[in-house]
Amino acid sequence: MPQFFVPLPTDFDQLALAARTKRGGGLGKDPDLRTVGERTYTVFQSVQFQPQSQLPRWRDWRNVPYALWIRPGRGLHTHTPLTDHYFDVELPQALTSRRPLKWGRGLLHTYLQAFNPDNRVFQKLAKTARQFFLDPRVLASLSDTEAFGLERLISTLDVLDPLNGPVHVANDILGMPADKTLKQWQDRHALTSGFWLNDFCKQAFLEALRAPEDVRCTLNYVKRMCEWAMHDAGLPSQRLRYPLCRDEFAYSLLSPWFDRNPPQDVKNTLLSELLRTLGDPRHNHAGWLGVRREAIETASRWLTSRTMDAFFEILRHTDDDIGPYRRRFWEAYFHAGHILEAWIALGEQAVEQLQQIDPAGELSYAKILGKIAPNQCVLMLRMGHLLFCDWSHQGRLRAISANAKQAPKLYQTEYELFQLRFPTPLDFNAGLADDPGLLHLHSELGGWQDTARRFIGQHLGFHLELADLMPSDSAN
């Protein structure tokens, strides 16, 4: 397994700045590969792809890489005599030209954009490009341009080696100091933002996701990989860079924690970043499409815990007098593995408290429509086939079959009052009261807790001792 922490020079920003100040133009911006490729393809098509034709100009030969793979089924890569002539004759001759870097531009852009180590023509492109760029004349030309940063990319990181290049780039990025950004790495190597979207960089990203587990457990790794995963972060165009890699991405970050709990700072960062990059797996199914079940279940369990914790924090800030008893009761069932999902619906004042608890607005919730006390809120929990709605501030605990027509659906953004005070045949009071909901009476003696635990045991078969459901002071 390769090492993923290779220290970078602490002064690389100053070196890059000096290089940009001293040197002139570099390789230039990423070209429109499709337009240049189509034009070049048409030129060679007009001479029936004959490599010995005198009609194509040097510029046409120089642009051959752009025309190798235009779209599936179309490209010069199918014309072996022509491509062999380009690699074996035209490109070596270009080394003696006055400006060999003009030829290198097409090679490098195509290598990065069309990265495919299993393709025979690509293998020859990679081998020839590596020989071309490592030629002393080309390296000297790089040293005289703003593209000087490419010299490190090509020689030190050996980016033109299809097997090891992506690994070296992954190692280099993961070895960056925590206070450096990917934009700084990009600038240092004279690259554009388009570099992060090519197939080579996608492969480097996958290599980074294969880091050893002890690396993937670190906070720096989590932050770096989440930075790498997002394109145009913070802008309206923000999106996942490699949508087809979402499974590897989520699995790499979460798999170290399938059977153990991470440190709290790692868990908080992981949840925040996964919400930002993939969304909430409990209801944003498109964002987690194709991700392995273990990763989805781990993230969902953490978010369920965070949702419950937010509810109890709201109760603490809104002076619900039995908040600590509720917390102990429901957390005991959660830690026993019985609570599968959690969602909260909030009144106006409860929303204000959540915004203070969660100023970044990461935690989703629903609003309660209708006339209620502004500090009231509802904790909705699914245990087995039952859905429980626990109303705060003298509200009742209600239960209903999760498949019942009257059962509120989890993860809605708002609920009418009647949806959360549903009619249900599930009666906590054995028919001794007009309302089947359970009042939270005699909390300090375990009154409602004992009734609720017997109800849960009867309907779900989950049995916990009353002492396990009480705060430690009360139990004593």
C-alpha positions in Angstrom: 0.0 0.0 0.0 1.5 3.4 -1.0 2.3 6.0 1.6 -0.2 8.9 1.5 1.6 11.5 3.6 4.5 13.0 1.8 5.4 16.5 3.2 5.3 19.4 0.8 7.8 22.3 1.1 6.4 24.9 3.5 7.3 27.8 1.1 5.6 26.4 -2.1 3.3 29.4 -2.4 6.3 31.8 -2.6 8.0 29.6 -5.2 4.9 29.5 -7.3 4.4 33.2 -7.1 8.0 33.8 -8.1 7.6 31.5 -11.0 4.5 33.3 -12.2 6.1 36.7 -11.9 9.3 35.7 -13.7 7.9 33.8 -16.7 5.7 34.6 -19.6 2.9 32.6 -21.3 2.4 28.9 -20.6 0.6 26.1 -22.2 -2.6 28.1 -22.3 -6.2 27.4 -21.3 -7.9 24.2 -21.9 -9.0 24.2 -25.6 -12.4 23.2 -26.9 -11.4 19.6 -27.6 -14.6 18.8 -29.5 -14.3 21.8 -31.9 -10.5 21.4 -32.6 -11.0 17.6 -32.8 -13.8 17.8 -35.4 -11.9 20.3 -37.5 -8.7 18.1 -37.4 -10.7 14.9 -38.1 -12.3 16.5 -41.2 -8.9 17.6 -42.6 -7.5 14.0 -42.4 -10.8 12.6 -43.6 -10.5 14.7 -46.8 -7.3 12.8 -47.6 -8.8 9.4 -46.7 -6.6 9.3 -43.5 -3.4 8.7 -45.6 -0.4 9.5 -43.4 1.8 10.4 -46.4 -0.5 13.0 -47.8 1.1 16.5 -48.3 -2.2 18.4 -47.7 -2.4 18.4 -43.9 -0.3 21.3 -42.5 2.0 21.0 -39.5 -0.8 22.6 -37.4 -3.1 19.8 -38.4 -0.6 17.2 -37.3 0.0 19.1 -34.1 -3.7 18.8 -33.3 -4.0 15.1 -34.0 -4.4 14.3 -30.2 -7.6 16.3 -30.1 -9.1 14.2 -32.9 -8.1 10.8 -31.4 -11.4 10.4 -29.4 -14.1 12.8 -30.4 -17.1 10.6 -29.4 -17.9 6.9 -29.3 -17.3 5.4 -32.7 -15.6 8.5 -34.1 -12.0 9.5 -33.9 -8.6 9.1 -35.5 -7.7 6.3 -33.0 -9.3 3.8 -35.4 -6.8 4.7 -38.2 -3.6 2.9 -37.0 -1.2 3.9 -39.9 -2.1 7.6 -39.3 -1.7 7.5 -35.5 1.6 5.5 -35.8 2.9 8.1 -38.2 2.1 10.8 -35.8 3.7 9.1 -32.8 6.7 7.8 -34.6 7.6 10.5 -37.2 5.8 13.8 -36.7 6.1 14.1 -32.9 9.9 13.3 -32.8 10.5 15.8 -35.5 8.6 18.4 -33.5 11.3 18.2 -30.8 13.6 20.0 -33.2 11.1 22.8 -33.9 11.4 26.3 -32.5 8.5 25.9 -30.1 8.0 22.3 -29.2 5.6 23.1 -26.3 3.0 23.9 -29.0 2.9 20.2 -29.7 3.0 19.3 -26.0 -0.3 21.2 -25.4 -2.4 18.7 -27.4 -0.6 15.7 -25.9 -1.1 16.8 -22.3 -4.7 18.0 -22.6 -5.7 14.8 -24.4 -3.8 12.6 -22.0 -5.6 14.1 -19.0 -9.0 14.4 -20.7 -9.1 11.0 -22.4 -7.3 9.0 -19.6 -7.9 5.3 -20.3 -4.9 3.1 -19.5 -6.6 0.0 -21.0 -6.8 1.5 -24.5 -3.9 0.5 -26.9 -3.8 3.9 -28.6 -3.9 5.7 -25.3 -1.0 3.5 -24.0 1.1 4.7 -27.0 0.0 8.3 -26.4 1.1 8.1 -22.8 4.4 6.5 -23.6 5.2 9.0 -26.4 4.0 12.0 -24.3 6.2 11.0 -21.4 9.2 10.7 -23.7 8.4 14.0 -25.3 8.0 16.0 -22.1 11.1 14.5 -20.4 13.2 15.5 -23.3 15.7 18.2 -22.1 14.6 20.6 -24.8 10.9 20.5 -23.7 11.8 20.7 -20.0 14.0 23.7 -20.8 11.0 25.3 -22.6 8.8 24.7 -19.6 11.3 26.4 -17.4 11.0 29.5 -19.5 7.2 29.8 -19.2 4.5 30.4 -16.7 3.9 26.7 -17.1 7.0 26.0 -15.0 4.8 24.4 -12.4 4.1 21.6 -15.0 7.7 20.6 -14.7 7.1 19.3 -11.2 3.9 17.6 -12.3 5.6 15.8 -15.2 9.0 15.0 -13.7 8.5 14.8 -9.9 5.0 13.4 -9.9 5.4 11.5 -13.1 1.9 12.4 -14.1 2.4 10.9 -17.6 2.9 7.4 -16.2 -0.7 6.0 -16.5 -0.1 3.4 -13.8 1.7 5.5 -11.1 0.8 9.1 -12.1 -2.6 9.1 -10.5 -1.2 7.5 -7.3 1.6 10.2 -7.1 -0.9 13.0 -7.5 -3.2 11.5 -4.8 -0.2 11.2 -2.5 0.9 14.7 -3.1 -2.6 16.2 -2.5 -3.2 14.2 0.6 0.3 15.2 1.8 -0.5 18.9 1.6 -0.5 20.9 4.9 -4.0 21.2 6.2 -4.0 25.0 5.7 -3.3 24.8 2.0 -6.2 24.5 -0.5 -6.6 22.6 -3.8 -6.8 26.0 -5.6 -3.2 26.7 -4.3 -2.1 23.2 -5.5 -3.7 24.0 -8.9 -2.0 27.3 -9.2 1.3 25.9 -8.2 1.2 23.5 -11.2 -0.1 26.0 -13.7 -3.4 24.2 -14.1 -6.9 25.5 -14.8 -10.0 24.6 -12.8 -10.9 22.2 -15.7 -8.1 19.9 -14.5 -10.3 18.7 -11.7 -13.0 17.4 -14.1 -10.8 15.3 -16.4 -10.6 11.5 -16.3 -7.0 11.5 -15.0 -8.0 13.5 -11.9 -11.0 11.3 -11.4 -8.6 8.3 -11.3 -6.3 10.2 -8.8 -9.4 10.8 -6.7 -10.2 7.1 -6.7 -6.6 6.3 -5.7 -6.9 8.8 -2.8 -10.1 7.0 -1.6 -8.1 3.8 -1.3 -5.8 5.3 1.4 -5.1 3.1 4.4 -7.8 3.0 7.1 -5.6 4.8 9.6 -5.3 7.7 7.2 -9.1 7.7 6.4 -9.8 8.0 10.1 -8.2 11.4 10.3 -9.9 14.8 10.3 -7.5 16.2 7.7 -8.3 13.4 5.3 -12.1 13.9 5.6 -11.8 17.6 5.0 -9.4 17.2 2.0 -11.5 14.5 0.2 -14.7 16.5 0.7 -13.0 19.6 -0.7 -11.9 17.5 -3.7 -15.3 16.0 -4.2 -17.1 19.4 -4.8 -16.7 21.5 -7.9 -17.4 25.3 -7.7 -18.0 24.9 -3.9 -20.0 27.8 -2.6 -21.2 28.9 -6.0 -24.7 28.4 -7.6 -23.0 25.9 -10.0 -21.7 23.8 -7.1 -21.9 20.1 -7.8 -20.4 16.7 -7.2 -17.3 16.4 -9.4 -17.5 12.7 -10.0 -21.1 11.6 -9.6 -20.3 8.0 -10.6 -17.8 7.8 -7.7 -20.3 8.6 -4.9 -20.3 5.0 -3.7 -16.5 4.8 -3.3 -16.5 8.3 -1.8 -19.1 7.6 0.9 -17.7 4.1 1.6 -14.1 5.4 2.0 -15.2 8.0 4.5 -17.6 5.9 6.5 -16.3 2.3 6.4 -13.8 2.9 9.3 -16.7 3.6 11.5 -19.1 0.7 10.7 -18.3 -1.1 13.9 -17.1 1.7 16.2 -17.8 5.4 16.9 -15.5 8.1 15.6 -14.2 10.9 17.8 -16.9 13.6 18.0 -15.0 16.2 15.9 -14.6 13.6 13.1 -18.2 12.6 13.3 -19.5 16.2 13.2 -17.2 17.1 10.3 -18.2 13.9 8.4 -21.9 14.6 8.8 -21.6 18.2 7.8 -19.6 17.4 4.7 -21.7 14.4 3.7 -24.9 16.6 4.0 -23.2 19.2 1.8 -21.9 16.8 -0.8 -24.5 14.1 -1.0 -27.5 15.3 1.1 -29.5 13.6 3.8 -29.6 9.8 3.0 -32.9 9.4 4.9 -34.8 11.3 2.3 -32.4 12.5 -0.5 -32.2 9.1 -2.2 -30.9 10.5 -5.4 -27.8 12.0 -3.7 -27.0 8.5 -2.3 -27.9 6.5 -5.4 -25.7 3.4 -5.7 -24.0 3.9 -2.4 -23.6 0.6 -0.4 -26.1 -0.2 2.3 -23.6 -0.2 5.2 -22.5 3.4 4.4 -26.1 4.6 4.1 -27.2 3.0 7.3 -24.2 4.4 9.2 -24.8 8.0 8.0 -28.6 7.6 8.6 -28.0 6.3 12.2 -25.7 9.3 12.9 -28.3 11.7 11.5 -31.1 10.1 13.5 -29.0 10.6 16.6 -28.3 14.2 15.7 -32.1 14.8 15.1 -33.0 13.4 18.5 -30.2 15.4 20.2 -31.5 18.6 18.6 -35.0 17.8 19.8 -33.8 17.4 23.4 -31.7 20.5 23.2 -34.7 22.5 22.0 -36.6 21.1 25.1 -33.8 22.3 27.3 -33.9 25.8 25.8 -37.7 26.0 26.0 -38.0 24.8 29.6 -39.8 21.5 29.0 -39.9 20.3 32.6 -39.5 16.6 31.8 -36.9 17.0 29.0 -34.2 15.0 30.8 -36.7 12.1 31.4 -37.6 12.1 27.7 -34.0 12.2 26.6 -33.0 9.2 28.9 -36.1 7.2 27.8 -35.7 7.5 24.0 -31.9 7.4 24.0 -32.0 4.1 25.8 -34.1 2.6 23.0 -31.8 4.2 20.4 -28.6 2.8 21.9 -30.3 -0.6 22.1 -30.7 -0.4 18.3 -34.5 -0.2 18.3 -35.1 3.3 16.9 -34.7 3.2 13.1 -35.7 6.7 12.0 -36.3 10.1 13.7 -37.8 13.4 12.5 -38.9 16.6 14.2 -41.7 19.0 13.6 -41.5 22.4 15.3 -43.6 25.3 16.4 -42.5 28.9 15.8 -40.4 29.3 19.0 -38.9 25.9 18.7 -37.7 26.8 15.2 -35.9 29.9 16.6 -34.2 27.7 19.2 -33.1 25.2 16.6 -31.5 28.1 14.6 -29.5 29.0 17.6 -28.5 25.4 18.2 -27.7 24.8 14.5 -26.7 28.2 13.1 -25.3 26.6 9.9 -28.8 25.3 9.1 -27.5 21.7 8.5 -30.3 19.9 10.3 -33.6 19.6 8.4 -37.0 19.8 10.1 -40.7 20.3 9.5 -42.9 23.1 10.6 -46.3 22.5 12.3 -49.2 24.3 10.7 -52.1 25.2 13.0 -52.8 26.7 16.4 -50.3 25.3 18.9 -48.2 26.7 21.7 -45.2 28.3 19.9 -42.7 26.3 22.0 -44.3 23.0 21.2 -42.5 20.4 19.0 -42.9 16.7 18.1 -40.3 14.0 18.0 -41.4 11.4 15.4 -39.7 8.0 15.8 -40.0 4.7 13.9 -39.5 1.6 15.9 -40.2 -1.6 14.1 -43.6 -1.3 12.4 -44.8 1.5 14.7 -44.5 5.3 14.5 -44.4 7.3 17.7 -45.1 11.0 18.0 -44.0 12.5 21.3 -45.4 15.9 21.9 -43.5 18.3 24.1 -44.8 20.7 26.9 -47.7 18.7 28.4 -48.3 17.0 25.0 -49.1 13.3 24.7 -47.2 10.4 23.4 -49.0 8.8 20.5 -48.4 5.6 18.4 -49.7 4.3 15.1 -48.9 1.7 12.6 -46.3 3.2 10.2 -48.3 1.7 7.3 -51.6 3.1 8.4 -53.3 5.6 6.1 -53.5 8.1 8.9 -49.8 7.8 9.8 -47.8 11.0 9.0 -45.0 10.4 6.5 -41.5 11.1 7.8 -39.3 13.8 6.3 -42.0 16.2 5.1 -41.3 19.9 5.4 -44.6 20.8 7.1 -47.5 19.0 8.8 -51.1 20.1 9.5 -52.0 19.8 13.1 -54.4 17.0 12.5 -51.7 14.9 10.8 -49.7 14.8 14.1 -52.8 14.2 16.3 -54.0 11.2 14.2 -56.8 8.8 15.1 -55.3 5.5 16.1 -56.6 2.2 17.6 -53.3 1.9 19.5 -54.2 3.0 23.1 -51.7 3.5 25.8 -54.6 3.8 28.3 -56.4 0.5 27.8 -59.6 2.3 27.0 -59.7 4.1 30.4 -59.4 7.6 28.8 -61.1 9.4 25.9 -57.7 10.1 24.2 -55.5 7.1 23.4 -52.4 9.2 23.8 -50.2 8.9 26.9 -49.8 11.9 29.3 -46.3 12.3 30.8 -47.3 11.9 34.4 -45.1 11.1 37.4 -41.8 11.2 35.4 -39.6 11.2 38.5 -41.3 7.9 39.6 -41.2 6.3 36.2 -45.0 6.6 35.8 -45.4 7.2 32.1 -42.1 5.5 31.3 -43.3 2.2 32.7 -46.6 2.4 30.8 -44.7 3.2 27.6 -42.1 0.5 28.0 -44.9 -2.1 28.6 -46.7 -0.9 25.5 -43.5 -1.2 23.4 -42.8 -4.6 24.8 -46.3 -5.8 24.0 -46.4 -4.5 20.4 -42.8 -4.7 19.4 -41.2 -7.3 21.7 -38.5 -4.8 22.8 -38.0 -5.2 26.5 -35.9 -2.8 28.6 -35.9 -2.5 32.4 -37.4 0.6 33.9 -34.1 1.5 35.6 -32.5 1.7 32.2 -35.0 4.2 31.1 -34.6 6.6 34.0 -31.9 9.3 34.6 -29.2 8.1 36.9 -30.3 10.3 39.8 -33.9 9.1 39.6 -32.7 5.5 39.3 -30.6 5.9 42.4 
